[in-house]
């Protein structure tokens, strides 16, 4: 029939893709945020903070060759400012979920989020 734009199976495929997209959107949007933020300087642990238990915004000052300020808030941690030359670390944004990390290479400061105790971390991918 020349007047039909979509066949029945075309519409079913489009509908299935839309449903899958919505499921993925909601699973990432409402994923539980939190975990343990581990801060290291020069490869040595500087501090450890529970993002789920954090109740108010706190600024953490890390000294060294380059002065770094971190913003610790309920459910998130981020680089607030740094005296380093490129400021790439400040543009990494907020870390909210286990497995995320950010680094200020000139200051040798890193942040990584570990799963909360009793929480399992999912797979990023499977090969084979």
C-alpha positions in Angstrom: 0.0 0.0 0.0 1.6 3.3 -1.1 -0.2 5.4 1.5 1.2 3.7 4.6 4.3 5.3 6.2 4.9 2.7 9.0 4.0 -1.0 9.1 2.9 -2.7 12.2 6.3 -4.1 13.0 8.0 -0.7 12.5 5.7 0.8 15.2 6.3 -2.1 17.5 10.1 -1.6 17.2 9.9 2.1 17.7 7.7 1.6 20.8 10.1 -1.0 22.2 13.1 1.3 21.8 11.2 4.2 23.5 10.2 1.9 26.4 13.8 0.8 26.8 15.0 4.4 26.7 12.6 5.4 29.4 13.6 2.5 31.6 17.3 3.4 31.3 16.6 7.1 31.9 14.7 6.3 35.2 17.3 3.8 36.3 20.1 6.3 36.0 18.1 9.2 37.3 16.9 7.5 40.5 19.9 5.3 41.1 20.9 5.4 44.8 23.6 8.0 45.3 26.2 7.9 48.0 29.0 5.8 49.2 32.3 6.5 50.9 34.4 9.4 49.5 38.1 8.6 49.9 40.5 11.5 49.5 44.2 10.9 48.9 47.1 13.3 48.6 50.5 12.0 47.3 49.1 8.5 47.4 48.4 8.6 51.1 44.8 8.6 52.4 43.9 12.1 53.6 40.3 11.5 54.7 37.3 9.3 54.3 33.7 10.6 54.4 30.3 9.0 54.1 28.2 10.8 51.5 25.0 9.3 52.8 25.6 10.5 56.3 26.7 14.0 55.3 24.1 16.5 56.5 25.5 19.9 55.5 27.9 21.5 53.1 31.5 21.4 54.3 34.6 22.8 52.6 37.7 20.7 53.0 41.0 22.6 52.7 44.0 20.5 51.5 47.4 22.1 51.7 50.5 21.3 49.8 52.3 22.9 46.8 48.9 23.8 45.3 46.0 24.7 47.7 42.9 22.6 46.9 39.4 23.1 48.3 36.8 20.3 48.1 33.1 20.8 48.6 31.5 17.9 50.6 27.7 18.0 50.6 24.9 15.5 51.2 25.3 12.8 48.6 28.2 14.4 46.6 31.8 15.7 46.7 33.6 17.9 44.2 36.6 20.0 43.6 35.6 23.6 44.5 38.9 25.3 43.7 42.6 24.7 43.1 45.7 26.8 42.7 46.9 24.4 40.0 47.6 25.9 36.5 44.9 24.2 34.5 41.9 23.9 36.8 40.7 20.7 35.0 39.8 19.1 38.4 37.3 21.9 39.1 35.5 21.2 35.9 35.0 17.4 36.6 31.7 18.1 38.5 30.1 16.3 41.4 30.9 12.7 42.3 27.8 11.0 43.6 28.1 7.2 42.9 30.4 4.4 43.7 33.1 3.9 41.0 33.4 7.6 40.2 36.7 9.4 40.7 38.4 12.7 40.0 42.1 13.8 40.2 44.0 17.1 40.4 47.3 15.9 38.9 49.5 19.0 39.7 48.3 18.9 43.4 48.5 15.1 43.5 45.0 14.9 45.1 42.5 12.3 44.1 38.9 11.5 45.1 37.2 8.2 44.6 33.8 6.9 45.7 33.7 3.4 47.2 30.4 1.5 47.8 28.9 1.9 51.3 29.5 -1.1 53.6 27.1 -3.9 52.6 26.5 -2.4 49.1 27.7 -4.2 46.1 29.0 -2.4 43.1 27.6 -3.5 39.7 29.5 -4.4 36.6 30.6 -1.8 34.1 30.6 -4.4 31.4 31.1 -8.0 30.6 33.3 -9.4 27.8 33.7 -12.9 26.5 
